[in-house]
C-alpha cells in the first residue's frame, strides 16, 4: 500500500511539473496550434526550418528558385504553404468545406478543424508575404496595385503562385464565401483577374476545382477565380470543350492519370496508344492556352519514367506529394538541357 501511495504521489508531482513546463514554454496542444505558434520561431523539439527563419525576418523568398511543381494536398504538410514555398513550388492545393460560414481545410469532412481555415493557413500568410515583398507599396491604402506587385519569389518576381482551391462542399453555398474572402486581395491588386476584356496577371492566381461550378465563374464580370477545366475532353476545333474553356475563364486543365490514361505495363512503360492520348490531351489544352496537370500518376516502380514521359510531352506542372523528390527530378531535367 505504501509503495502504491508513493507511486501515485510521484506521478502527481511529475504531472504537475510537466503542466508547469508546458505553460511556461507555451507548447501548443494541437498540431495545428503548433504550426501556427511556431511560424517564425523555433519548431518544438528541433531547429527552425529555412522558411521559419526567413519568416521571422520578413520572408522574401531570397535564393529560392520557382519550379513547376504542384504541392498536392498541401494542407497535410508540417508547414502548410511554407513547405511548398521552401521547395520553390509554384502551385499549392487546399481542400475546403463550408461550415458555419467558415471555409475549413481538410480532405474529408471528418478531418476538418475550426482552427484550420483557408484564411488563416493561406490567405493571411500570403498577404503578409506579399506585403514583405513589396515594402514600397501600401497594400491597405485602398488602391488597386494591379500590375505593380512583385510575386513571392525574389529570384523571379513575375512568377505567380497558384492557389488551387478544391471545393468539397456544395459550390452554390461555398463559392460566394470564397469570393467574399478573396475580395480584399482583389482590391489590393494581388489577384490575377479578368476585367471583362482581358486577363491581368497578379502575383496570386486562384483556381477552383472539385465542386466548383464553371457557370458561376464564367458569369462573373470581374473574374478572380479561374476554372480547372477537365483535360479528358475532345479538344478538336469546334468541340464543346474548345468553345467553353480558354485562358480568360480557366487556368489548369487537369485529369486523373489513372482514370484517363491508365496504368503502365509491368516495365513501367506506356503503350503507343497511351502516349498518343497524352500528346493529344496536352496539345488540345495548350491550344486553348491552358496549363496541363495530371494527378493520380503512378507511384513505385516506373514512377520516374512516367514523369519523364509527361515532362517530355509538355506537362506544365508535376503534381507531387514528395516535394523533395520533385525538386530533385526537375533539377535533373534542367541539367540535361
The 8 nearest C-alpha neighbors of each residue, nearest first, counted from 0:
[[1, 3, 2, 4, 5, 6, 7, 8],
 [0, 2, 4, 3, 5, 6, 7, 8],
 [3, 1, 5, 0, 4, 6, 7, 8],
 [2, 4, 0, 6, 5, 1, 7, 8],
 [5, 3, 1, 7, 6, 2, 0, 8],
 [4, 6, 2, 8, 3, 7, 1, 9],
 [7, 5, 9, 3, 8, 4, 10, 2],
 [6, 8, 10, 4, 9, 5, 11, 3],
 [9, 7, 11, 5, 10, 6, 4, 12],
 [8, 10, 6, 12, 11, 7, 5, 13],
 [11, 9, 13, 7, 8, 12, 6, 14],
 [12, 10, 8, 14, 13, 9, 7, 15],
 [11, 13, 15, 9, 10, 14, 16, 8],
 [14, 12, 10, 16, 15, 11, 9, 17],
 [15, 13, 17, 11, 16, 12, 18, 10],
 [14, 16, 12, 18, 13, 17, 19, 11],
 [15, 17, 19, 13, 14, 18, 20, 12],
 [18, 16, 20, 14, 19, 15, 21, 13],
 [19, 17, 21, 15, 20, 16, 14, 22],
 [18, 20, 16, 22, 17, 21, 15, 23],
 [21, 19, 23, 17, 18, 22, 24, 16],
 [22, 20, 18, 24, 26, 23, 19, 25],
 [21, 23, 25, 19, 20, 24, 18, 26],
 [22, 24, 20, 21, 25, 19, 26, 18],
 [23, 25, 21, 26, 22, 20, 19, 27],
 [26, 24, 22, 21, 23, 27, 20, 28],
 [25, 27, 21, 24, 28, 22, 33, 43],
 [28, 26, 33, 32, 29, 25, 36, 30],
 [27, 29, 26, 32, 30, 33, 31, 25],
 [30, 28, 32, 31, 27, 33, 34, 26],
 [29, 31, 33, 32, 34, 28, 27, 77],
 [32, 30, 34, 33, 29, 35, 115, 114],
 [33, 31, 35, 29, 27, 34, 30, 36],
 [32, 34, 27, 30, 36, 31, 35, 37],
 [35, 33, 31, 32, 37, 36, 78, 30],
 [34, 36, 32, 33, 37, 38, 31, 120],
 [35, 37, 33, 34, 38, 32, 27, 40],
 [36, 38, 40, 34, 42, 35, 41, 39],
 [39, 37, 40, 35, 51, 36, 34, 54],
 [38, 40, 55, 51, 54, 52, 37, 41],
 [41, 39, 37, 38, 51, 42, 47, 55],
 [40, 42, 47, 46, 37, 43, 45, 39],
 [41, 43, 47, 45, 37, 46, 44, 40],
 [44, 42, 45, 41, 26, 37, 33, 46],
 [45, 43, 42, 46, 41, 47, 26, 37],
 [44, 46, 42, 43, 47, 41, 48, 40],
 [47, 45, 41, 42, 48, 44, 43, 40],
 [48, 46, 41, 42, 51, 52, 40, 49],
 [47, 49, 51, 50, 52, 46, 42, 41],
 [50, 48, 52, 51, 53, 47, 85, 54],
 [49, 51, 53, 52, 48, 54, 85, 81],
 [50, 52, 39, 54, 48, 53, 49, 47],
 [51, 53, 50, 49, 55, 54, 39, 47],
 [52, 54, 58, 50, 56, 55, 51, 57],
 [55, 53, 58, 57, 39, 51, 56, 52],
 [54, 56, 39, 53, 52, 57, 51, 40],
 [57, 55, 53, 54, 58, 52, 39, 59],
 [56, 58, 54, 55, 131, 53, 59, 128],
 [59, 57, 54, 53, 60, 56, 128, 131],
 [58, 60, 132, 61, 57, 131, 153, 151],
 [61, 59, 152, 153, 63, 58, 151, 62],
 [62, 60, 153, 59, 63, 154, 152, 58],
 [61, 63, 64, 154, 60, 153, 152, 59],
 [64, 62, 60, 61, 87, 65, 152, 154],
 [63, 65, 87, 154, 62, 66, 152, 155],
 [66, 64, 87, 88, 89, 63, 152, 67],
 [65, 67, 87, 88, 68, 89, 64, 326],
 [68, 66, 316, 89, 88, 317, 315, 69],
 [67, 69, 88, 317, 316, 66, 89, 318],
 [70, 68, 90, 318, 91, 317, 71, 88],
 [71, 69, 91, 73, 319, 90, 83, 92],
 [70, 72, 73, 320, 319, 92, 69, 318],
 [73, 71, 92, 74, 75, 93, 70, 320],
 [72, 74, 70, 71, 92, 75, 79, 76],
 [73, 75, 79, 72, 76, 93, 104, 92],
 [76, 74, 73, 72, 77, 79, 105, 78],
 [77, 75, 79, 78, 74, 73, 82, 72],
 [78, 76, 79, 75, 34, 82, 74, 30],
 [77, 79, 76, 82, 81, 80, 34, 74],
 [80, 78, 74, 76, 81, 73, 82, 77],
 [79, 81, 83, 82, 84, 78, 73, 121],
 [80, 82, 84, 83, 78, 79, 85, 50],
 [83, 81, 85, 78, 84, 80, 79, 86],
 [84, 82, 86, 88, 81, 80, 85, 70],
 [85, 83, 87, 81, 86, 82, 88, 80],
 [84, 86, 82, 83, 87, 81, 50, 63],
 [87, 85, 83, 84, 88, 82, 322, 326],
 [86, 88, 65, 84, 66, 85, 64, 63],
 [89, 87, 68, 83, 66, 90, 84, 86],
 [88, 90, 160, 67, 65, 68, 161, 66],
 [89, 91, 161, 69, 88, 160, 162, 70],
 [92, 90, 70, 162, 69, 73, 163, 161],
 [93, 91, 163, 73, 72, 71, 162, 164],
 [92, 94, 164, 74, 165, 163, 95, 72],
 [95, 93, 165, 105, 104, 106, 164, 166],
 [96, 94, 104, 166, 103, 102, 167, 165],
 [97, 95, 168, 103, 102, 167, 98, 104],
 [98, 96, 102, 101, 173, 168, 100, 103],
 [97, 99, 101, 100, 96, 102, 103, 113],
 [100, 98, 101, 97, 102, 113, 103, 96],
 [99, 101, 98, 97, 102, 176, 173, 103],
 [100, 102, 98, 99, 97, 103, 116, 176],
 [103, 101, 97, 96, 116, 95, 117, 98],
 [104, 102, 116, 96, 95, 115, 101, 117],
 [103, 105, 95, 116, 115, 94, 111, 117],
 [106, 104, 111, 94, 107, 110, 95, 108],
 [105, 107, 94, 108, 110, 104, 95, 72],
 [108, 106, 110, 109, 105, 111, 167, 94],
 [107, 109, 110, 111, 105, 106, 96, 167],
 [108, 110, 107, 111, 105, 106, 112, 96],
 [111, 109, 108, 107, 105, 112, 106, 104],
 [112, 110, 105, 108, 109, 104, 103, 113],
 [111, 113, 114, 115, 110, 103, 104, 105],
 [114, 112, 115, 103, 116, 111, 101, 104],
 [115, 113, 112, 116, 31, 32, 103, 119],
 [116, 114, 112, 113, 104, 103, 120, 119],
 [117, 115, 103, 118, 119, 104, 102, 120],
 [116, 118, 120, 121, 119, 102, 103, 104],
 [117, 119, 122, 116, 121, 123, 120, 180],
 [118, 120, 116, 123, 117, 121, 122, 115],
 [121, 119, 117, 118, 116, 122, 115, 124],
 [122, 120, 124, 117, 118, 123, 119, 125],
 [121, 123, 118, 125, 124, 126, 117, 119],
 [122, 124, 126, 125, 118, 119, 121, 127],
 [125, 123, 127, 126, 121, 122, 128, 120],
 [126, 124, 128, 122, 127, 123, 121, 129],
 [125, 127, 123, 129, 124, 128, 130, 122],
 [128, 126, 124, 130, 125, 129, 131, 123],
 [129, 127, 125, 131, 130, 126, 124, 58],
 [130, 128, 132, 126, 131, 127, 125, 151],
 [129, 131, 127, 133, 132, 128, 126, 134],
 [132, 130, 128, 129, 133, 134, 57, 127],
 [131, 133, 129, 59, 130, 134, 128, 149],
 [132, 134, 130, 131, 135, 136, 129, 149],
 [135, 133, 136, 131, 132, 130, 137, 129],
 [134, 136, 133, 137, 132, 130, 138, 131],
 [137, 135, 134, 133, 138, 130, 148, 144],
 [136, 138, 139, 140, 135, 134, 130, 133],
 [137, 139, 187, 140, 136, 130, 142, 141],
 [140, 138, 137, 141, 187, 142, 136, 186],
 [139, 141, 142, 137, 138, 187, 136, 143],
 [140, 142, 139, 143, 187, 186, 138, 137],
 [143, 141, 140, 144, 187, 186, 138, 139],
 [142, 144, 188, 187, 186, 145, 141, 185],
 [143, 145, 188, 147, 187, 142, 146, 148],
 [146, 144, 188, 143, 147, 201, 148, 189],
 [145, 147, 148, 144, 201, 200, 199, 188],
 [146, 148, 145, 144, 149, 188, 201, 136],
 [149, 147, 146, 144, 150, 133, 145, 202],
 [150, 148, 156, 133, 202, 147, 157, 132],
 [149, 151, 202, 156, 152, 159, 157, 158],
 [150, 152, 129, 60, 153, 59, 156, 132],
 [153, 151, 60, 154, 156, 155, 150, 63],
 [152, 154, 156, 155, 60, 61, 59, 151],
 [155, 153, 152, 64, 62, 156, 63, 61],
 [156, 154, 153, 157, 152, 158, 65, 64],
 [155, 157, 150, 149, 153, 152, 158, 154],
 [156, 158, 155, 150, 159, 149, 202, 152],
 [159, 157, 156, 155, 150, 160, 202, 152],
 [160, 158, 202, 203, 150, 157, 161, 204],
 [159, 161, 89, 203, 90, 204, 202, 162],
 [160, 162, 90, 204, 205, 203, 89, 163],
 [163, 161, 205, 91, 92, 90, 164, 204],
 [162, 164, 92, 206, 205, 207, 91, 161],
 [165, 163, 207, 93, 94, 92, 206, 208],
 [164, 166, 94, 208, 209, 93, 207, 167],
 [167, 165, 209, 210, 95, 168, 211, 94],
 [166, 168, 96, 95, 210, 165, 209, 94],
 [169, 167, 96, 166, 97, 170, 173, 210],
 [170, 168, 171, 172, 173, 210, 167, 166],
 [171, 169, 173, 174, 211, 172, 210, 212],
 [170, 172, 169, 173, 174, 175, 212, 211],
 [173, 171, 170, 169, 174, 175, 176, 97],
 [174, 172, 170, 176, 175, 97, 171, 169],
 [173, 175, 177, 170, 176, 172, 171, 178],
 [176, 174, 178, 177, 173, 179, 172, 171],
 [177, 175, 179, 173, 178, 174, 180, 172],
 [178, 176, 174, 180, 179, 175, 181, 173],
 [179, 177, 175, 181, 176, 180, 182, 174],
 [178, 180, 176, 182, 177, 181, 175, 183],
 [181, 179, 177, 178, 182, 176, 183, 118],
 [182, 180, 178, 184, 179, 183, 177, 185],
 [181, 183, 185, 179, 184, 180, 178, 186],
 [184, 182, 186, 185, 181, 187, 180, 179],
 [185, 183, 187, 189, 181, 186, 182, 190],
 [184, 186, 182, 188, 190, 187, 183, 189],
 [187, 185, 183, 184, 143, 188, 182, 141],
 [188, 186, 143, 184, 185, 138, 189, 144],
 [189, 187, 145, 144, 143, 185, 186, 190],
 [188, 190, 184, 201, 187, 202, 185, 203],
 [191, 189, 201, 203, 185, 188, 204, 192],
 [190, 192, 201, 200, 204, 199, 203, 223],
 [193, 191, 223, 222, 199, 198, 190, 194],
 [192, 194, 198, 222, 197, 195, 221, 199],
 [195, 193, 221, 196, 197, 192, 198, 222],
 [196, 194, 220, 193, 197, 221, 222, 198],
 [195, 197, 194, 193, 198, 247, 220, 221],
 [198, 196, 193, 194, 195, 199, 247, 192],
 [197, 199, 193, 192, 247, 200, 194, 191],
 [200, 198, 192, 191, 193, 197, 201, 146],
 [199, 201, 191, 198, 146, 192, 202, 190],
 [200, 202, 191, 190, 189, 203, 146, 145],
 [201, 203, 159, 150, 189, 160, 190, 149],
 [204, 202, 190, 160, 159, 201, 161, 189],
 [205, 203, 161, 191, 190, 162, 160, 159],
 [204, 206, 162, 224, 161, 163, 225, 203],
 [207, 205, 225, 163, 224, 226, 164, 162],
 [208, 206, 164, 226, 211, 227, 163, 225],
 [207, 209, 165, 227, 211, 164, 210, 166],
 [208, 210, 165, 166, 211, 167, 207, 164],
 [211, 209, 166, 170, 167, 212, 208, 169],
 [212, 210, 208, 170, 209, 207, 166, 213],
 [211, 213, 215, 214, 170, 210, 216, 171],
 [212, 214, 216, 215, 217, 211, 226, 228],
 [215, 213, 217, 216, 212, 218, 219, 211],
 [216, 214, 218, 213, 217, 212, 219, 211],
 [215, 217, 213, 214, 219, 218, 224, 212],
 [216, 218, 214, 215, 219, 213, 248, 222],
 [219, 217, 215, 216, 214, 220, 222, 213],
 [218, 220, 222, 216, 221, 217, 215, 223],
 [219, 221, 195, 222, 218, 194, 193, 217],
 [222, 220, 194, 219, 193, 195, 223, 192],
 [221, 223, 193, 219, 192, 224, 220, 194],
 [222, 224, 192, 191, 221, 190, 225, 193],
 [225, 223, 205, 206, 222, 207, 216, 226],
 [224, 226, 206, 249, 248, 250, 207, 205],
 [225, 227, 249, 207, 206, 228, 250, 248],
 [226, 228, 251, 208, 252, 207, 249, 250],
 [227, 229, 252, 226, 251, 230, 253, 249],
 [230, 228, 252, 253, 231, 254, 232, 227],
 [229, 231, 252, 253, 254, 232, 228, 280],
 [232, 230, 229, 254, 259, 280, 233, 253],
 [233, 231, 230, 234, 240, 229, 280, 283],
 [232, 234, 235, 238, 240, 231, 239, 241],
 [235, 233, 283, 241, 232, 240, 238, 236],
 [236, 234, 238, 233, 237, 241, 283, 240],
 [235, 237, 238, 241, 234, 242, 233, 239],
 [238, 236, 241, 242, 235, 239, 240, 234],
 [237, 239, 241, 240, 236, 235, 234, 242],
 [240, 238, 242, 241, 243, 237, 233, 234],
 [241, 239, 243, 242, 238, 244, 234, 232],
 [242, 240, 238, 234, 239, 243, 244, 237],
 [241, 243, 239, 240, 244, 237, 238, 245],
 [242, 244, 240, 241, 239, 245, 248, 238],
 [245, 243, 241, 240, 249, 242, 248, 228],
 [244, 246, 287, 247, 249, 248, 288, 289],
 [245, 247, 249, 288, 248, 250, 289, 287],
 [246, 248, 245, 198, 249, 193, 197, 225],
 [249, 247, 225, 246, 245, 217, 226, 244],
 [250, 248, 226, 225, 246, 245, 227, 247],
 [249, 251, 289, 225, 246, 226, 290, 227],
 [252, 250, 290, 227, 289, 291, 228, 253],
 [251, 253, 228, 230, 291, 229, 227, 290],
 [254, 252, 292, 230, 229, 293, 291, 251],
 [253, 255, 230, 293, 256, 229, 231, 294],
 [254, 256, 294, 295, 258, 257, 293, 259],
 [257, 255, 260, 259, 296, 295, 258, 293],
 [256, 258, 261, 255, 295, 259, 260, 262],
 [259, 257, 255, 256, 261, 260, 254, 295],
 [258, 260, 256, 257, 261, 255, 231, 254],
 [261, 259, 256, 257, 273, 258, 262, 276],
 [262, 260, 257, 258, 259, 256, 263, 273],
 [261, 263, 257, 264, 260, 297, 269, 256],
 [264, 262, 269, 267, 268, 265, 261, 270],
 [263, 265, 267, 266, 268, 269, 262, 270],
 [264, 266, 267, 263, 268, 301, 300, 262],
 [267, 265, 264, 268, 301, 263, 300, 269],
 [266, 268, 301, 263, 264, 265, 300, 304],
 [269, 267, 263, 264, 266, 270, 301, 305],
 [270, 268, 263, 273, 274, 264, 271, 267],
 [269, 271, 273, 272, 274, 268, 263, 264],
 [272, 270, 274, 273, 275, 269, 276, 268],
 [271, 273, 275, 270, 274, 276, 269, 277],
 [274, 272, 276, 270, 275, 271, 260, 269],
 [275, 273, 271, 277, 276, 272, 278, 270],
 [276, 274, 278, 272, 273, 277, 279, 271],
 [275, 277, 273, 279, 274, 278, 280, 272],
 [276, 278, 274, 280, 275, 279, 281, 273],
 [277, 279, 275, 281, 276, 280, 282, 274],
 [280, 278, 276, 282, 277, 281, 283, 275],
 [281, 279, 283, 277, 282, 278, 276, 284],
 [280, 282, 284, 278, 283, 279, 285, 277],
 [281, 283, 285, 279, 280, 284, 278, 286],
 [284, 282, 234, 280, 286, 281, 285, 279],
 [283, 285, 287, 289, 281, 286, 282, 280],
 [286, 284, 288, 282, 287, 289, 283, 281],
 [285, 287, 283, 288, 284, 282, 289, 281],
 [286, 288, 285, 245, 284, 289, 246, 283],
 [289, 287, 285, 286, 246, 284, 245, 290],
 [288, 290, 284, 285, 250, 251, 287, 246],
 [289, 291, 251, 315, 252, 250, 292, 285],
 [292, 290, 252, 315, 314, 251, 253, 281],
 [293, 291, 253, 316, 252, 314, 315, 294],
 [294, 292, 254, 253, 256, 255, 318, 296],
 [293, 295, 255, 296, 318, 256, 254, 292],
 [296, 294, 255, 256, 257, 297, 293, 258],
 [295, 297, 256, 294, 257, 298, 293, 255],
 [298, 296, 302, 295, 299, 262, 257, 305],
 [299, 297, 302, 300, 296, 301, 303, 295],
 [298, 300, 302, 301, 297, 303, 267, 296],
 [299, 301, 302, 267, 298, 303, 266, 297],
 [302, 300, 267, 304, 303, 299, 305, 266],
 [303, 301, 298, 305, 304, 297, 300, 299],
 [302, 304, 306, 305, 301, 307, 300, 328],
 [303, 305, 307, 301, 306, 302, 308, 267],
 [306, 304, 308, 302, 303, 307, 309, 301],
 [307, 305, 303, 309, 304, 308, 310, 302],
 [306, 308, 304, 310, 305, 309, 311, 303],
 [307, 309, 305, 311, 306, 310, 304, 312],
 [310, 308, 312, 306, 311, 307, 314, 305],
 [309, 311, 307, 313, 314, 308, 312, 306],
 [310, 312, 308, 309, 313, 307, 314, 306],
 [313, 311, 309, 310, 314, 308, 278, 281],
 [312, 314, 310, 311, 315, 309, 281, 291],
 [313, 315, 291, 310, 309, 316, 312, 292],
 [316, 314, 291, 290, 313, 292, 67, 317],
 [317, 315, 67, 68, 292, 314, 69, 318],
 [316, 318, 68, 69, 319, 67, 292, 315],
 [317, 319, 69, 294, 71, 68, 316, 293],
 [320, 318, 71, 321, 70, 317, 69, 322],
 [319, 321, 71, 322, 70, 318, 72, 73],
 [322, 320, 324, 319, 323, 325, 70, 71],
 [323, 321, 325, 324, 320, 326, 319, 86],
 [322, 324, 326, 325, 321, 327, 86, 328],
 [325, 323, 327, 322, 326, 321, 328, 319],
 [326, 324, 322, 328, 323, 327, 329, 321],
 [325, 327, 329, 323, 328, 324, 330, 322],
 [326, 328, 324, 330, 325, 329, 331, 323],
 [327, 329, 331, 325, 326, 330, 324, 332],
 [330, 328, 332, 326, 331, 327, 325, 333],
 [329, 331, 333, 327, 332, 328, 326, 334],
 [330, 332, 328, 334, 329, 333, 327, 335],
 [333, 331, 329, 335, 330, 334, 328, 336],
 [332, 334, 330, 335, 331, 336, 329, 328],
 [335, 333, 331, 332, 336, 330, 329, 328],
 [336, 334, 332, 333, 331, 330, 329, 328],
 [335, 333, 334, 332, 331, 330, 329, 311]]
